[in-house]
Amino acid sequence: MRIGVGFDVHCLVEGRKCIIGGVNIPHSLGLLGHSDADVLTHAICDALLGAAGLGDIGTYFPDNDTAFKNIDSQILLGRVRDEIVKAGFQIENIDSVVMAEKPKINPHRAEMKKILAKTLGIDETRIGIKATTTEKLGFTGREEGIAAQAVALLTFR
């Protein structure tokens, strides 16, 4: 068995979509980034890559490569899944937490799990998504950005 952890942060700005876990959540602000800035999916990518000892998301999808400009992060996650399988691993489970004051994550959790499970080729029951605020503390508390953390468990196939 191998475990990995991933963490990501994106700032909230006007004029961008707020995509988290593959879901476009209605919100007055969106996440800024080179890709679609899906903070949860990026944290999951890093957790998976870390568990397999394959580096991090920036190694595979550098933010100075125009091929990844505004790309759907589910495409990136699918490519990470392919790397994991190629390295001889299978995904046992993923657990995650999204840290944000707004938007509220819980109403979208089931759809996120469905999208992520489809991309990863695993059952939805193998994905945990939790949400928390930071009690108005720090950049997430001031609604300047959103953070996500994920852990992944892999086994050898």
C-alpha positions in Angstrom: 0.0 0.0 0.0 1.1 3.6 -0.7 -0.4 6.8 0.6 -0.1 10.3 -0.8 -1.2 13.8 0.2 -2.1 16.7 -2.0 -2.9 20.4 -1.3 -3.9 23.2 -3.6 -5.1 26.8 -3.3 -6.6 29.2 -5.9 -7.7 32.7 -5.4 -11.3 33.9 -6.0 -11.7 36.6 -8.7 -14.5 38.1 -10.8 -15.0 36.8 -14.3 -14.1 33.1 -13.8 -16.1 30.0 -13.2 -16.1 28.4 -9.8 -15.3 24.8 -10.7 -14.7 22.4 -7.8 -14.6 18.6 -8.1 -15.7 19.0 -11.7 -18.8 20.9 -10.8 -19.4 24.5 -12.0 -20.9 25.9 -8.8 -22.9 29.1 -9.2 -21.0 31.9 -7.3 -20.3 35.5 -7.8 -16.5 34.8 -8.0 -14.5 32.1 -9.7 -11.1 30.4 -9.2 -8.1 31.9 -10.9 -5.5 29.6 -12.5 -3.8 28.5 -15.7 -6.3 25.6 -16.2 -9.9 25.7 -15.0 -8.4 26.1 -11.4 -10.4 23.2 -10.0 -8.8 23.2 -6.5 -10.2 19.9 -5.4 -9.2 18.0 -8.5 -5.7 19.4 -8.4 -5.3 18.3 -4.7 -6.5 14.8 -5.7 -4.0 14.7 -8.6 -1.1 15.6 -6.3 -2.2 13.0 -3.7 -2.3 10.3 -6.4 1.0 11.2 -7.9 2.6 11.5 -4.5 1.4 8.1 -3.5 2.9 6.6 -6.6 6.1 8.5 -6.2 5.6 10.2 -9.5 6.1 13.9 -8.6 3.4 16.5 -8.7 0.9 18.1 -10.9 3.3 20.8 -12.1 5.7 18.1 -13.3 3.0 16.8 -15.7 1.1 19.9 -16.5 3.3 23.0 -16.1 1.5 26.3 -15.9 3.7 27.8 -18.6 2.5 25.3 -21.2 -0.2 26.8 -23.4 -1.6 23.3 -24.0 -3.0 23.4 -20.5 -4.5 26.9 -20.7 -8.1 26.7 -19.4 -8.1 22.9 -19.7 -10.8 20.9 -17.9 -9.1 19.5 -14.8 -11.0 16.2 -15.3 -8.8 15.7 -18.4 -5.7 16.2 -16.2 -7.1 13.8 -13.6 -7.7 11.2 -16.3 -4.1 11.5 -17.4 -2.9 11.2 -13.8 -5.1 8.0 -13.5 -3.4 6.6 -16.6 0.1 7.3 -15.1 -1.0 5.6 -11.9 -2.2 2.5 -13.8 0.9 2.5 -16.0 3.1 2.5 -12.8 1.3 -0.7 -11.6 -1.1 0.8 -9.0 -4.8 0.8 -8.4 -6.7 3.4 -6.5 -8.2 2.1 -3.3 -9.7 5.4 -2.0 -9.5 9.1 -1.8 -10.5 11.4 1.1 -10.6 15.1 0.8 -11.6 18.4 2.4 -12.5 21.7 0.7 -11.9 24.8 2.8 -14.1 27.7 1.9 -16.6 30.2 3.5 -18.5 30.4 0.2 -19.8 28.8 -1.9 -21.3 26.0 0.1 -19.9 22.7 -1.0 -22.3 20.2 0.6 -25.2 20.8 -1.9 -22.8 19.7 -4.7 -20.9 16.9 -3.0 -22.9 14.0 -4.6 -22.3 15.4 -8.1 -18.6 15.9 -7.4 -18.3 12.3 -6.3 -20.0 11.1 -9.4 -17.8 13.1 -11.7 -14.6 12.2 -9.9 -15.5 8.5 -9.7 -16.2 8.4 -13.4 -12.9 10.1 -14.3 -11.0 7.8 -12.0 -12.8 4.6 -12.9 -13.7 3.8 -9.3 -16.9 3.5 -7.3 -18.3 6.6 -5.7 -18.0 5.0 -2.3 -14.2 5.1 -2.6 -14.3 8.9 -2.6 -14.8 11.1 0.5 -15.4 14.8 0.1 -15.8 17.0 3.2 -16.3 20.7 3.5 -15.3 23.2 6.2 -15.0 26.9 6.8 -12.0 28.4 8.5 -14.3 30.4 10.9 -13.6 33.6 8.9 -9.8 33.2 9.6 -7.1 33.6 6.9 -7.5 34.0 3.2 -10.3 31.4 3.0 -12.1 33.1 5.8 -11.9 36.5 4.1 -13.2 34.8 0.9 -10.1 35.6 -1.0 -9.5 32.0 -2.1 -10.4 28.3 -1.7 -8.1 25.5 -0.5 -8.4 21.8 -0.8 -6.5 18.8 0.7 -6.7 15.2 -0.4 -5.1 11.9 0.6 -5.0 8.8 -1.6 -4.4 5.2 -0.9 -3.0 3.0 -3.7 -2.2 -0.6 -3.9 -0.1 -2.6 -6.3 -2.2 -4.4 -9.0 
